[in-house]
Amino acid sequence: MAAAAPVRVYGPPFSSAVSRVLACLLEKDVPFQLQPVNMAKGEHKKPDYLKIQPFGQVPAFQDESITLFESRAISRYVCEKYSTKGNKGLYGTNPLEKASIDQWLEGEGQNFNPPSSVLVFQLAFAPRMKIKQDESLIKQNKAKLAKVLDVYEKRLGESRYLAGEEFTLADLSHIPNTHYLVNVCERDELFASRENVERWWGEISSRESWRKVVDMQKSPPRG
Ligand SMILES: N[C@@H](CCC(=O)N[C@@H](CS)C(=O)NCC(=O)O)C(=O)O
């Protein structure tokens, strides 16, 4: 029987949402093919691409004849489909573990991502795109993120990772935006000033899966 084709991830590794999916695939040891989407040329808004990502964003994902979008949904799918590969506990092994992971994954999507993605855009991408930074938006979102991190500081004083004692998809999902905030945006004080958050960031950012994504970000394929 012919080997199954590798799954495909559409989008550049510098995108936070794309890199979330890449880190998940690497944790799960699932082979993948990266499909370039040249965002500078607006390829993500072209009719062919909109057939697989109707909102015109990256990533899109293909497994056999099925296409998916939304990085967190794709990551959950990868964990479920490849439950016996790579890091087997990444999305838990029973309903209660999954619910606990989902709770913090939703917390990331609903509470952490809104202010952190505004800060990443304003501080890392706007200057590169020659867009004027909005200082009041930066101030507002820094304050919002600080409140979210206060909750994390307490939680991470009770358990090693967000959903318990093991690294899970909930932790992984925070890495892409935090990476930009700590390493590019000079907002590392938000994390370093909180002892437990700082310890957690040190642990999750040094995972081999994420180090590989960072290497891919340094030398992305041309698209
Ligand atoms: N909730 C989506 C967000 C996707 C998203 O915002 N992607 C950004 C790059 S990180 C994008 O495509 N931006 C271009 C645009 O919105 O036109 C996911 O997690 O997949």
The ligand as a Gaussian input file, in Angstrom:
#p B3LYP/6-31G(d) Opt

LIG

0 1
 N       -7.933000      32.636000      14.354000
 C       -7.088000      32.439000      13.182000
 C       -6.254000      33.680000      12.998000
 C       -5.480000      33.654000      11.711000
 C       -4.736000      34.954000      11.506000
 O       -5.047000      35.987000      12.135000
 N       -3.755000      34.912000      10.625000
 C       -3.024000      36.116000      10.299000
 C       -1.522000      35.836000      10.350000
 S       -1.008000      35.376000      11.986000
 C       -3.402000      36.551000       8.895000
 O       -3.644000      35.724000       8.035000
 N       -3.444000      37.860000       8.672000
 C       -3.743000      38.418000       7.380000
 C       -5.153000      38.935000       7.274000
 O       -5.941000      38.796000       8.246000
 O       -5.462000      39.466000       6.215000
 C       -6.215000      31.190000      13.405000
 O       -5.841000      30.954000      14.551000
 O       -5.931000      30.464000      12.437000

